[in-house]
Amino acid sequence: MQYRIIPDVVRDQNVRLLPADGTVMDAVRYMAIRKIGAVLIGKSGILEGIFSERDLLMRVVAKGLDPDQTILGRVMTPKPETVTPEQTASEALERMHKGGFRHLPVVTADGRVAGIVALRDLNAVVRRQLEDELRERDAYIQDAGYGATH
């Protein structure tokens, strides 16, 4: 069984898009309160970018920028890679591995943000998928009589 991004990984997410003209400090406070590693940037349900802990470190702190004065649109990752709700957890995990990132926005065919997936969430789902497949194979092998002595 292939687990899909929605509903197997993302369920009932209340996604809030932060405005590109908001400050880095606004985003950092929101991330701290929600205990999340990335926020989506956009308006009216349409994704413009993503801002992550890595962006904070590399584009703000390392450059000595003031988080209270720095606008998100200046330091976010614009037009990030995305996945669709119908894609599998394995596909999303592969894309993250190849791209070297830990968060992927989930965007519907009409361009609306449906959620965000994190690497840790995908790892858990893919592990569960593999465990399910092993159980199914074990059940098949036992039902088919493989390995039974006669």
Long-range contacts (C-beta under 8 A, 24 or more apart in sequence): 1-129, 1-132, 1-133, 2-88, 2-89, 2-90, 2-129, 3-88, 3-89, 3-90, 3-125, 3-126, 3-128, 3-129, 4-85, 4-86, 4-87, 4-88, 4-89, 5-83, 5-84, 5-85, 5-86, 5-87, 5-88, 5-89, 5-92, 5-106, 5-115, 5-117, 6-85, 6-86, 6-106, 6-114, 6-115, 8-89, 8-125, 9-89, 9-92, 9-117, 9-121, 9-122, 9-125, 10-85, 10-106, 10-114, 10-115, 10-116, 10-117, 10-121, 13-114, 13-115, 13-116, 15-40, 15-113, 15-114, 15-115, 15-116, 16-40, 17-41, 17-42, 17-43, 17-45, 17-47, 17-113, 18-42, 18-51, 18-72, 19-43, 19-72, 20-48, 20-49, 20-71, 20-72, 20-73, 20-76, 21-71, 21-72, 21-73, 22-71, 22-72, 23-67, 23-68, 23-69, 23-70, 23-71, 23-72, 24-51, 24-56, 24-60, 24-65, 24-67, 24-68, 24-70, 24-71, 24-72, 24-75, 25-67, 25-68, 26-72, 27-51, 27-56, 27-72, 28-56, 28-67, 36-118, 37-102, 37-103, 37-118, 38-102, 38-103, 38-116, 38-118, 40-105, 40-113, 40-116, 41-72, 41-73, 41-76, 42-113, 45-112, 45-113, 46-111, 46-112, 46-113, 47-80, 47-82, 47-105, 47-107, 47-111, 47-113, 48-73, 48-76, 48-78, 48-79, 49-73, 49-76, 49-77, 49-78, 49-79, 49-80, 50-76, 50-77, 50-80, 50-103, 50-105, 50-116, 51-75, 51-76, 51-77, 52-77, 52-101, 52-102, 52-103, 54-101, 54-102, 80-104, 80-105, 82-106, 82-107, 83-107, 83-117, 84-108, 84-109, 85-114, 85-115, 89-122, 89-125, 89-126, 89-129, 90-126, 90-129, 92-117, 92-122, 93-119, 93-122, 93-123, 93-126, 96-122
